[in-house]
Amino acid sequence: MARRDIQYVSDENGAPVGVIVPIELWREIESERETAYLLKNSAMRQRLVEAKSRQGGLSLEEACEKLGV
C-alpha cells in the first residue's frame, strides 16, 4: 500500500487534525492493535502462542459436516 493513498485533514490554520486511510490499511492497523492488546495478558499470550503452533484442524467442509450445516 503506497503512502500516497493516505490523505491528511487539516484545520483552518493548516494544522493536521485527522487522516483518511484506505480500508485495507485500517483493518491491518486494527488487527495489529487487537493482537498487541491480547499479548498484554499472559494467559491470552500463551493461548495465542499455542494456537499459532497448532498443526491440525478441520477443513471448512469437515466443520460444516460436523455441525450439520
N, C-alpha and C positions, 0 to 999 in steps of 0.2 A: 504494500500500500504506500503510495507516494505521499510525502509530507505535503505536497501542494493540494491534496484533497481536503486538508484541514482548513476551515475558514474561521477567522477571528472576528469577534464582535467588539466594537469599541463604543465608548460613550461619547458625548458631545465634545469632550476635551481630547479625544483620541486615545484615551487610556483603555487598554484591553479589559473587558469585563466578562467575556464569555468566549465559547468556542463551539463550532459545529463540526462534528466528525462523521465520517461515513458509518453506517450502522454496523458493518463488519468489524471495524476497529473498536467501536463501542462495546460490542459483545465480547471481543477479545479482552478489553480492559476490565470489564465486569467479571469475566471468568477468572482473570488473574487476581482480582481483589477478593473474590469469594474463596479461592484457594489459599490466599495469604491469611484470610480470616480463620479458615479451618485449621491451618497449620499452627496458629497461636495456641490451640488447645492440644495438650499432649495426647489425650485419648483419640481425638479426631486425626491428629498427625499419624498415629500408629495405624488407625484404620485405613487411611489413605495409602500409606506405605504398603500395607498388606494387600490392599485391593490392586495396587499397581503391579505387584509381583505375581498375582494370580495368573495361571496359565489356562485353566479350564473355563468352562462356561457352556452356554447353550446358544444355538443359532436362534434367530428371530422365529423361524418356522417351528423349531422344537419348543420354544417357550409358549408360542400361541397354541400349539397342540396340547401341551401340558395344562394350560389354563382353559382350554376348551373354547378358544375364540378363533 
